[in-house]
Amino acid sequence: MPESAPAPARAPQRRDIQGLRAVAVLAVIAGHVVHAPQGGFVGVDIFFVISGFLITGLLLREVDRTGTISFRRFYERRAKRILPAAVVVIAATIAGAFVLLGPSSGRDVALDGLASAVFAGNWRFALEGVDYFAQGTPPSPLQHFWSLGVEEQFYLVWPWLMLAIVVFAARRTSWSSARVRRLTRTVIALLTLASLAWAFVETRTNPTFAYFSTFSRAWELGIGALLAFLPAIPLAAAWRRVLAWAGLAGIAASLLVVSESSPLWPAPLALLPVLSTALVIVAGAAPGARGPWLLTNPVATYIGDISYSLYLWHFPVAILLVALAPEGTPAYLAIALAATAALSALSYHLIENPARRATWFRWREGRIRGVTRAWAPTLAALAIVAVAGTAGFAGVSQVRAAGGEVEAQTIAPTPGGSDEIDCRGAGSALHPEACADADFDALAPSPDELLSDTGNAYSCYMGENVALDSCTYGSEDDGALRVALVGDSHAASLLPALEPQLGALGWSLDTFVGRGCGLMEDPGTPTDCDAARPDINERLFSGDYDLVIATSTRLWATPEEAHEAAIERVREAGTHVVVVRDNPLPSEDAIACTTRVGVSPNSDCGTDADVALEKTHTLADAAEAVGAPVVDLTDLYCRDGFCDGIIGGVLVYRDAAGHITRSWATTLSHTLATEIRDAADAG
């Protein structure tokens, strides 16, 4: 996370470091707004090194000058540099989320804001990052605050550790200041190596946590801290230029070759931008040294000056703007870049810089005796946010799509049910001619409630590597047909479609749904269902069931041979197997379209069929290979080469991972149950 430069009275400003800040923040903005270069996120790693170098240098100078560290002054400086702009951005983002994303998402962003305000955002986002049901959903507009959390957690420990070393040395009066520095340097080197070693371990075992974890990122600040202990290296100007340009070349390479999907991030790949940044800092660490013009020109240094505000504002703008304009379009790019630049300049000149230089409190005898006018700009900005947010929420509420309700048409217990056509949802795809003129005045669900529209789909869902947990739905009669539903979250999402039909069908349904729990015998490699799979298969292969219904996501390729073996084992036990081919996968743009301000039942949101169906469903292919019946409802999702995100006034998908809404599943209910029943009878 970039921050304001130390006050010039304490340390001369290094223009090359300001230029490095500019490189870092422009890379991050480009990565998030333009989505190029692919490694733009490494700008955060550049900031970590710079921060470790500058803050440690500030502490060392204070120790040299006073023989101790004033924590009141240290944390007061940190608060003045970080909090005013951060608080305003958090407040504005929460207000923007309520206005543009709706109350449900606004509440989630408010919780993100609370965690970010107390510097714990990185841990909240780490937990969200491993949430299976967050796949394909837009990130929080405050997710970039994770790096601020890492920095502040580091600085809750590092100054105290330095002071402990100073106090320890003071009790040994024979210790020179040079010896104290050597001990301090040794301690930070050991902690840096320990953090780097842990980063290697956690990157391999839990990469999402490694990305956000303070323990896996502290070494980057530690590298910067170690640079502060280095004396000025006596190098000729030509060699300094070589070092600086070599460092810039390494940074450029990291922007091009590193990607967030790399299994080697943050360790060891983060070593490339971190060590490259260190080279640039070392190259300029001498009195009178001048960095490359690329870093020291007035434009670069000004961008470096406002880099903290740029970093704070760019991500909320990029994420929230999608609610108004399609991402990646010229209008989106122009508005995102212009709004980021304008808000950042205003924030720096009116809030961040005045607060950094002002005296906030009146102190007397070591106690706060009052506050000063330095609070006024921040309070005024918060008041503007509150008024604008309230007005915006009232205005957008007038055009926000309302929510409707859908009910399942139940299978009649005897032949011949109602002939009435329900055009909501799948009904319009089943009866295109009869429903051609159907008019829907509300979406189901409301876009504001999209993520929560799950029904009871996941009430008995097993997470990663947990023991078997099964629930029973439907008929309690002794003579009921014994049915099992097995699979991952896409199988669980069918439960709201199946449950309304169980009574009429006379089915008693047991669920075996969990992360990675697709129907397979021995996948050959570790999966998220390894703990539960033996018990699941024992139940399915026992012959106790009359029918096994199986499906899974097409998002991940799974071994057909393992599926075939499991299907054969179930059938050998005398149980029918019916596989439901997975639904098409929507694009992120399609999901953004269905939640955009002003979306209506007639909005043209969707995904080209060749994209939505690009990934094959290996479970269905395996079933066809061994002659097991497959229920395929793709025609209800796609027509004329296009898979709609809104069908018959109903939002089809909750997220870009292809989880369907409860509302859509409800409209599928009659058709899905009928197709499964008929397939089982025919098989």
C-alpha positions in Angstrom: 0.0 0.0 0.0 1.6 3.3 -1.0 1.8 6.1 1.6 2.9 9.7 1.8 6.6 10.4 1.9 8.2 11.2 5.3 8.3 14.8 6.2 11.2 16.6 4.5 12.5 17.9 7.8 13.2 14.3 8.9 14.7 12.9 5.6 15.3 14.5 2.3 12.8 13.3 -0.3 14.3 10.9 -2.8 12.8 11.7 -6.2 13.7 8.2 -7.5 11.6 6.6 -4.8 8.7 8.9 -5.6 9.1 7.7 -9.2 9.1 4.1 -8.0 5.9 4.8 -6.3 4.5 6.1 -9.6 5.6 3.0 -11.4 4.0 0.8 -8.7 0.6 2.6 -8.6 0.3 2.9 -12.3 1.0 -0.8 -12.7 -1.7 -1.6 -10.1 -4.3 0.7 -11.7 -3.6 -0.6 -15.2 -3.9 -4.2 -13.9 -7.3 -3.5 -12.2 -8.8 -1.1 -14.7 -7.3 -2.1 -18.1 -6.5 -5.7 -17.1 -3.0 -5.3 -18.6 -0.2 -6.0 -17.9 -1.1 -9.3 -16.3 1.4 -8.7 -13.4 0.2 -5.2 -12.5 -0.6 -6.4 -9.0 3.2 -6.6 -8.3 3.0 -2.9 -7.7 1.9 -3.8 -4.2 5.2 -5.7 -3.6 7.1 -2.6 -4.7 5.2 -0.5 -2.2 6.1 -3.1 0.6 9.8 -2.7 -0.1 9.6 1.0 -0.2 7.6 1.2 3.0 10.0 -1.1 4.9 13.0 1.0 3.8 11.5 4.4 4.6 9.9 3.5 7.9 12.9 1.6 9.2 15.2 4.5 8.2 13.0 6.9 10.1 13.2 4.7 13.2 16.9 4.3 12.9 17.4 8.1 12.7 15.3 8.6 15.8 17.3 6.0 17.7 20.5 7.7 16.6 19.2 11.1 17.6 17.4 10.3 20.9 18.6 6.9 21.9 15.0 5.6 22.0 11.7 5.4 20.0 8.7 7.5 20.8 5.7 5.3 20.1 3.3 8.2 20.5 5.1 10.1 17.8 5.5 7.1 15.6 1.9 6.0 15.6 0.7 9.6 15.5 2.7 10.0 12.3 1.3 6.8 10.9 -2.3 7.8 11.8 -1.9 11.3 10.2 -0.5 9.8 7.0 -3.0 7.0 6.6 -6.3 7.4 8.4 -7.9 10.7 7.0 -7.8 9.6 3.3 -8.5 6.0 4.2 -11.5 6.8 6.3 -13.0 9.0 3.6 -12.5 6.4 0.9 -14.0 3.6 3.1 -17.0 5.8 3.8 -17.5 6.8 0.2 -17.1 3.2 -1.0 -19.7 1.9 1.5 -22.1 4.7 0.4 -21.4 3.9 -3.2 -22.0 0.2 -2.6 -25.4 0.9 -1.0 -26.4 3.1 -3.9 -25.1 1.0 -6.9 -25.1 -2.5 -5.6 -28.1 -2.4 -3.3 -28.6 -2.9 0.5 -27.5 -6.5 0.6 -24.1 -6.0 -1.0 -23.8 -2.6 0.8 -24.0 -4.4 4.1 -21.2 -6.8 3.0 -19.1 -3.9 1.9 -19.7 -2.2 5.3 -18.3 -5.2 7.1 -15.3 -5.1 4.7 -14.9 -1.5 5.6 -15.0 -2.2 9.3 -12.3 -4.8 9.0 -10.2 -2.5 6.8 -10.6 0.4 9.2 -9.0 -1.7 12.0 -6.3 -3.1 9.7 -7.6 -6.6 9.6 -9.0 -6.6 6.1 -6.3 -9.0 4.8 -7.6 -11.8 7.1 -11.2 -11.2 6.1 -10.4 -11.3 2.4 -8.2 -14.4 2.9 -11.2 -16.2 4.4 -13.5 -14.9 1.6 -10.9 -16.0 -1.0 -11.3 -19.6 0.0 -15.1 -19.4 0.1 -16.3 -21.8 -2.6 -19.5 -19.8 -3.1 -17.5 -16.6 -3.9 -16.2 -18.1 -7.1 -16.9 -15.8 -10.1 -18.3 -13.0 -8.0 -16.8 -9.5 -8.2 -14.2 -8.7 -5.4 -15.1 -6.3 -2.7 -14.5 -2.7 -3.7 -12.4 -2.5 -0.5 -10.3 -5.6 -1.2 -7.2 -3.6 -2.0 -7.1 -2.5 1.7 -5.6 -5.9 2.4 -2.1 -4.5 1.8 -2.6 -1.7 4.3 -3.6 -4.4 6.9 -0.3 -6.2 6.2 1.7 -3.1 6.6 0.1 -1.9 9.8 0.3 -5.3 11.4 4.0 -5.3 10.6 4.4 -1.9 12.2 2.6 -3.0 15.3 5.5 -5.3 15.9 8.6 -3.9 14.3 9.1 -0.7 16.3 8.6 -2.5 19.6 11.2 -5.1 18.5 13.7 -2.3 17.7 13.0 -0.7 21.0 13.5 -4.0 22.9 16.9 -4.3 21.2 17.8 -0.7 22.1 16.8 -1.3 25.8 18.7 -4.6 25.9 21.8 -2.8 24.5 21.4 0.1 26.9 21.8 -2.3 29.9 25.2 -3.2 28.5 26.9 0.1 28.6 29.9 -1.1 26.6 27.8 -1.6 23.5 28.5 0.9 20.7 25.7 2.2 18.4 27.3 0.2 15.6 27.0 -3.0 17.6 23.3 -2.2 18.3 22.7 -1.7 14.6 24.4 -5.1 13.8 22.1 -6.9 16.3 19.0 -5.1 15.0 20.0 -6.0 11.4 20.6 -9.6 12.4 17.2 -9.9 14.0 15.4 -8.4 11.1 17.4 -10.7 8.7 16.4 -13.8 10.6 12.7 -12.7 10.8 12.8 -11.9 7.0 14.2 -15.4 6.2 11.6 -17.0 8.5 8.8 -15.2 6.7 10.2 -16.0 3.3 10.5 -19.7 4.3 6.9 -19.7 5.5 5.8 -18.0 2.2 7.3 -20.9 0.3 5.4 -23.4 2.5 2.1 -21.5 2.4 2.2 -20.8 -1.3 2.3 -24.5 -1.9 -0.3 -25.6 0.7 -2.7 -22.6 0.8 -2.0 -20.1 -1.9 -5.0 -17.9 -1.2 -4.0 -17.3 2.4 -0.4 -16.9 1.3 -1.5 -14.0 -1.0 -3.1 -12.1 1.9 -1.2 -13.3 4.9 1.0 -11.0 6.9 3.3 -13.9 7.8 3.8 -14.7 4.1 4.3 -11.1 3.1 6.4 -9.7 6.0 9.6 -10.7 4.3 9.0 -8.1 1.6 8.9 -5.3 4.1 11.9 -7.0 5.8 13.9 -6.7 2.6 13.2 -3.0 2.6 14.0 -2.7 6.3 17.4 -4.4 5.7 18.2 -1.8 3.0 17.9 0.9 5.6 20.9 -0.6 7.4 23.2 -0.5 4.4 25.8 2.3 4.3 26.1 4.3 1.1 27.9 2.0 -1.4 30.8 3.9 -3.1 29.9 3.3 -6.7 30.6 5.4 -9.7 27.6 7.1 -11.3 27.8 4.8 -14.3 27.5 1.7 -12.1 24.6 3.3 -10.2 22.8 3.8 -13.5 23.4 0.2 -14.4 21.9 -1.0 -11.1 18.9 1.3 -11.4 18.1 0.3 -14.9 18.7 -3.4 -14.1 16.2 -3.0 -11.3 13.6 -1.3 -13.6 14.1 -4.1 -16.1 13.4 -6.6 -13.4 10.2 -4.8 -12.5 9.1 -4.6 -16.1 9.8 -8.3 -16.5 7.7 -9.1 -13.4 4.8 -7.1 -14.9 4.9 -9.2 -18.0 5.7 -12.7 -16.8 3.9 -13.0 -13.4 0.2 -13.7 -13.2 -2.1 -14.1 -10.2 -2.9 -17.7 -11.4 0.7 -18.7 -11.0 1.1 -21.5 -8.4 4.4 -19.9 -7.4 3.0 -16.7 -6.2 3.9 -15.0 -3.8 6.9 -17.4 -3.3 9.3 -17.6 -5.1 8.0 -15.3 -7.9 7.6 -12.2 -5.7 11.4 -12.3 -5.3 11.7 -10.8 -8.8 9.9 -7.5 -8.2 11.1 -7.3 -4.6 14.8 -7.7 -5.4 14.5 -5.5 -8.5 13.0 -2.7 -6.3 15.8 -3.2 -3.9 18.3 -2.6 -6.7 16.7 0.7 -7.6 16.8 1.8 -4.0 20.4 0.8 -3.5 21.4 2.6 -6.7 20.1 5.9 -5.4 21.3 5.5 -1.8 24.2 8.0 -1.8 24.4 11.8 -1.2 23.8 13.6 -4.5 22.9 10.4 -6.4 20.3 11.0 -9.1 18.1 8.2 -10.4 17.0 7.7 -14.0 15.0 10.5 -15.5 12.1 8.0 -15.9 11.7 8.1 -12.1 12.8 11.7 -11.3 10.9 13.8 -13.9 8.2 16.1 -12.5 5.3 14.0 -13.8 6.6 10.8 -12.2 7.3 12.5 -8.8 3.9 14.1 -8.7 2.2 10.8 -9.4 4.4 9.4 -6.6 3.3 12.1 -4.3 -0.4 11.3 -4.8 0.2 7.5 -5.1 -1.5 6.7 -1.8 -4.7 8.5 -2.8 -4.5 7.0 -6.3 -4.2 3.5 -4.7 -7.1 4.1 -2.4 -9.5 5.4 -4.9 -8.8 3.4 -8.1 -10.2 0.1 -6.9 -13.6 1.3 -5.6 -14.1 3.3 -8.8 -13.2 0.2 -11.0 -15.5 -2.2 -9.1 -18.5 0.1 -8.5 -18.5 1.6 -12.0 -19.4 -1.8 -13.4 -22.9 -1.2 -12.0 -23.2 1.6 -14.5 -21.2 0.8 -17.6 -19.9 -2.5 -19.1 -16.4 -3.2 -18.0 -13.7 -2.8 -20.7 -15.8 -0.5 -22.9 -14.3 2.9 -24.0 -16.8 4.7 -21.8 -15.9 2.5 -18.8 -12.1 3.1 -19.2 -12.5 6.8 -19.7 -14.7 7.3 -16.7 -12.7 5.0 -14.5 -9.4 6.7 -15.2 -10.8 10.3 -15.1 -12.7 9.7 -11.8 -9.7 8.1 -10.2 -7.4 10.9 -11.2 -9.8 13.6 -10.1 -10.8 12.0 -6.7 -7.1 11.3 -6.0 -5.9 14.8 -6.7 -8.7 16.3 -4.5 -8.1 13.8 -1.8 -4.3 14.5 -1.7 -4.5 18.3 -1.8 -7.6 18.7 0.4 -7.4 15.8 2.9 -4.2 13.7 2.9 -1.5 16.3 2.7 -3.1 18.9 5.0 -3.8 16.2 7.6 -0.2 14.9 7.3 1.3 18.2 8.1 -1.2 19.5 10.7 -1.2 19.2 14.5 -4.3 17.2 15.4 -4.3 17.5 19.2 -3.4 20.0 21.8 -1.0 18.2 24.2 -0.1 19.3 27.7 1.9 17.2 30.2 1.7 14.2 27.9 -2.1 14.2 27.7 -4.5 15.3 25.0 -6.2 18.5 26.1 -8.2 19.3 22.9 -8.4 19.0 19.1 -7.5 21.4 16.4 -9.1 22.5 13.2 -7.0 19.9 11.3 -10.0 17.6 11.6 -12.2 19.9 9.5 -11.3 18.7 6.0 -11.9 15.1 6.9 -15.1 15.7 8.7 -16.3 17.9 5.8 -15.5 15.2 3.3 -17.4 12.6 5.4 -20.4 14.9 5.6 -20.4 15.3 1.8 -20.2 11.5 1.4 -23.2 11.1 3.8 -25.3 13.6 1.9 -24.4 12.4 -1.5 -24.9 8.8 -0.5 -28.3 9.4 0.9 -29.4 11.4 -2.1 -27.9 8.8 -4.5 -29.6 5.9 -2.8 -33.0 7.6 -3.0 -32.5 8.4 -6.6 -31.3 5.0 -7.7 -34.0 3.3 -5.7 -36.5 4.8 -8.2 -34.9 2.9 -11.1 -33.7 -0.2 -9.3 -35.4 -3.4 -10.5 -38.0 -4.8 -8.2 -38.1 -8.4 -7.1 -40.8 -11.0 -7.9 -41.6 -14.5 -6.7 -41.9 -17.7 -8.5 -43.6 -21.0 -7.5 -43.0 -24.5 -8.7 -45.6 -26.3 -10.7 -45.9 -29.7 -8.9 -46.0 -33.0 -10.7 -49.6 -34.4 -10.4 -49.7 -37.7 -8.6 -51.9 -39.0 -11.4 -51.6 -38.5 -15.2 -52.9 -35.3 -16.6 -52.2 -32.2 -14.6 -52.9 -28.6 -15.1 -52.7 -27.3 -18.7 -52.0 -23.7 -17.5 -48.8 -22.3 -18.9 -46.5 -20.4 -16.6 -44.2 -18.2 -18.7 -41.9 -17.3 -15.8 -38.4 -18.5 -16.1 -38.0 -21.8 -17.9 -41.6 -21.8 -18.9 -40.9 -19.2 -21.5 -38.2 -21.4 -23.0 -40.5 -24.5 -22.9 -43.4 -22.6 -24.6 -41.7 -19.9 -26.8 -44.8 -19.3 -29.0 -47.3 -19.1 -26.1 -45.0 -16.9 -24.1 -43.8 -14.7 -27.0 -45.9 -11.7 -25.8 -45.5 -12.4 -22.1 -44.7 -9.2 -20.1 -42.9 -9.3 -16.8 -42.9 -6.3 -14.5 -40.3 -7.5 -12.0 -37.2 -9.6 -11.9 -37.0 -12.7 -9.7 -35.0 -12.4 -7.6 -34.2 -8.7 -7.3 -30.6 -8.1 -8.4 -30.0 -6.8 -4.8 -30.8 -10.3 -3.5 -29.1 -12.3 -6.2 -26.3 -13.8 -4.0 -28.7 -14.8 -1.2 -31.2 -16.5 -3.6 -30.2 -20.0 -2.7 -33.2 -21.5 -0.8 -32.0 -24.4 1.2 -29.6 -25.6 -1.5 -26.5 -25.5 0.7 -28.0 -26.2 4.1 -26.5 -29.6 4.1 -23.4 -28.9 2.0 -20.0 -30.3 3.0 -17.0 -28.1 2.8 -13.4 -29.0 2.0 -12.3 -32.3 3.4 -14.9 -32.8 6.1 -16.7 -35.9 7.2 -19.9 -37.1 5.5 -22.9 -35.0 6.3 -26.2 -36.2 4.7 -29.8 -34.8 4.9 -33.1 -36.4 3.9 -35.9 -34.7 2.1 -39.3 -35.8 0.8 -41.6 -38.7 1.6 -41.3 -40.5 5.0 -43.4 -43.5 3.9 -41.7 -46.9 4.3 -42.5 -47.7 0.7 -41.0 -44.5 -0.7 -38.5 -44.7 -3.6 -35.0 -44.3 -2.1 -33.1 -41.6 -4.1 -29.7 -40.2 -3.6 -28.5 -36.8 -5.0 -24.7 -36.8 -5.3 -22.2 -34.1 -6.5 -20.7 -30.7 -5.9 -22.3 -27.3 -5.5 -24.0 -27.6 -8.9 -25.7 -30.7 -7.6 -26.7 -28.9 -4.4 -28.2 -26.0 -6.5 -30.7 -28.5 -8.0 -32.2 -29.2 -4.6 -34.7 -26.3 -4.8 -35.9 -27.8 -8.1 -36.2 -31.4 -6.8 -37.6 -30.8 -3.3 -41.1 -29.5 -4.4 -41.7 -32.6 -6.4 -40.6 -35.3 -3.9 -44.0 -35.7 -2.2 -45.9 -36.1 -5.4 -43.3 -38.5 -6.8 -43.1 -40.5 -3.6 -39.4 -40.1 -3.3 -37.2 -40.0 -0.2 -34.1 -38.2 -1.2 -30.7 -38.3 0.6 -28.1 -35.7 -0.2 -24.4 -36.4 -0.7 -23.3 -32.9 -1.9 -20.0 -31.3 -1.0 -17.0 -29.5 -2.4 -15.4 -31.8 -5.1 -17.9 -34.6 -4.3 -18.7 -35.6 -7.9 -19.7 -39.2 -8.5 -16.4 -41.0 -9.0 -14.6 -44.0 -7.6 -10.8 -43.2 -7.4 -9.9 -39.8 -8.8 -6.2 -40.6 -8.8 -5.2 -37.3 -7.2 -6.2 -35.5 -4.0 -9.5 -33.8 -4.0 -11.6 -31.6 -1.7 -13.9 -34.6 -1.0 -11.3 -37.1 0.1 -12.5 -37.3 3.7 -16.2 -37.9 2.8 -15.8 -39.9 -0.5 -15.2 -43.4 1.0 -18.4 -43.1 3.1 -20.4 -41.6 0.2 -19.3 -44.4 -2.2 -20.0 -47.1 0.4 -23.6 -45.8 0.7 -24.0 -45.5 -3.1 -22.5 -48.9 -3.9 -24.6 -50.7 -1.2 -27.7 -51.2 -3.4 -29.8 -49.5 -0.8 -31.0 -46.9 -3.3 -33.4 -47.2 -6.1 -32.1 -44.2 -8.0 -28.9 -42.1 -7.9 -29.1 -38.6 -9.4 -25.6 -37.2 -10.2 -24.2 -33.9 -11.6 -21.2 -31.7 -11.1 -19.7 -28.5 -12.5 -18.3 -28.4 -16.0 -15.9 -25.7 -14.8 -13.2 -28.3 -13.8 -12.1 -31.2 -15.9 -12.4 -34.5 -13.9 -11.3 -38.0 -14.9 -13.9 -39.8 -17.1 -12.5 -43.1 -16.1 -13.2 -42.5 -12.4 -16.8 -41.4 -13.2 -17.3 -44.5 -15.4 -16.1 -46.8 -12.7 -18.4 -45.3 -10.1 -21.4 -45.4 -12.4 -20.8 -49.0 -13.1 -20.5 -49.9 -9.4 -23.8 -48.2 -8.7 -25.5 -50.0 -11.5 -24.0 -53.4 -10.5 -25.6 -52.9 -7.1 -29.0 -52.8 -8.8 -29.5 -49.0 -8.6 -30.5 -46.8 -11.5 -28.2 -43.9 -12.3 -29.3 -40.7 -14.0 -26.8 -37.9 -14.8 -27.9 -34.3 -15.3 -25.7 -32.5 -17.8 -24.3 -29.3 -16.1 -25.8 -26.0 -17.1 -23.9 -23.6 -19.3 -21.3 -21.3 -17.6 -22.0 -17.5 -17.8 -19.3 -14.9 -18.3 -18.5 -12.3 -15.7 -19.8 -9.7 -18.1 -23.1 -11.4 -18.2 -23.4 -11.5 -14.4 -22.4 -7.8 -14.3 -25.1 -7.0 -16.8 -27.8 -8.8 -14.7 -27.0 -6.7 -11.7 -26.4 -3.3 -13.4 -28.5 -0.3 -12.3 -31.6 -0.1 -14.5 -31.6 -3.8 -15.5 -35.0 -5.1 -16.4 -36.7 -8.4 -17.5 -36.1 -7.3 -21.1 -32.4 -6.6 -20.7 -30.2 -8.5 -23.2 -27.7 -10.1 -20.8 -26.0 -13.3 -21.6 -23.1 -15.3 -23.0 -22.3 -16.7 -26.4 -23.0 -20.4 -26.5 -19.6 -21.3 -27.7 -18.2 -19.6 -24.6 -20.8 -20.9 -22.1 -20.5 -24.5 -23.4 -16.8 -24.4 -24.2 -15.9 -26.7 -21.2 -17.1 -30.2 -21.6 -19.0 -31.9 -18.8 -16.9 -35.0 -18.2 -19.4 -36.7 -15.9 -22.1 -36.6 -18.6 -19.7 -37.7 -21.2 -18.7 -40.7 -19.0 -22.4 -41.6 -18.4 -23.0 -41.6 -22.2 -19.9 -43.8 -22.7 -21.3 -46.5 -20.4 -24.9 -46.2 -21.5 -26.3 -44.4 -18.5 -29.2 -42.0 -19.2 -28.3 -38.3 -19.3 -30.8 -35.5 -18.8 -29.8 -32.4 -20.8 -31.7 -29.2 -20.3 -29.3 -27.0 -22.3 -32.0 -25.9 -24.7 -33.8 -24.2 -21.8 -30.7 -22.0 -21.2 -29.5 -21.3 -24.7 -31.1 -20.6 -28.1 -29.8 -19.3 -31.4 -26.2 -19.5 -30.2 -26.8 -17.4 -27.1 -27.3 -18.4 -23.4 -29.4 -15.8 -21.7 -28.8 -14.5 -18.1 -32.4 -13.4 -17.8 -35.1 -15.9 -19.0 -38.8 -15.2 -18.6 -38.2 -12.4 -16.1 -35.9 -14.7 -13.9 -32.2 -14.2 -13.2 -30.6 -17.6 -14.1 -27.3 -17.4 -12.4 -26.0 -16.2 -9.0 -22.3 -15.9 -10.1 -19.9 -16.6 -13.0 -19.1 -20.0 -11.5 -22.5 -21.1 -12.9 -24.5 -21.6 -9.7 -28.1 -21.1 -10.6 -30.6 -19.1 -8.5 -33.3 -20.7 -6.4 -35.8 -18.7 -8.5 -34.6 -20.3 -11.7 -34.3 -23.8 -10.2 -37.9 -23.4 -9.1 -39.1 -22.8 -12.6 -37.1 -25.9 -13.8 -38.7 -28.0 -11.1 -41.5 -29.7 -13.0 -39.4 -30.3 -16.2 -36.3 -31.6 -14.3 -38.2 -34.0 -12.1 -40.2 -35.3 -15.1 -37.1 -35.8 -17.2 -35.3 -37.6 -14.4 -38.3 -39.9 -13.6 -38.8 -40.8 -17.3 -35.0 -41.4 -17.7 -34.9 -43.7 -14.7 -38.0 -45.6 -15.8 -36.6 -46.0 -19.3 -33.2 -47.2 -17.9 
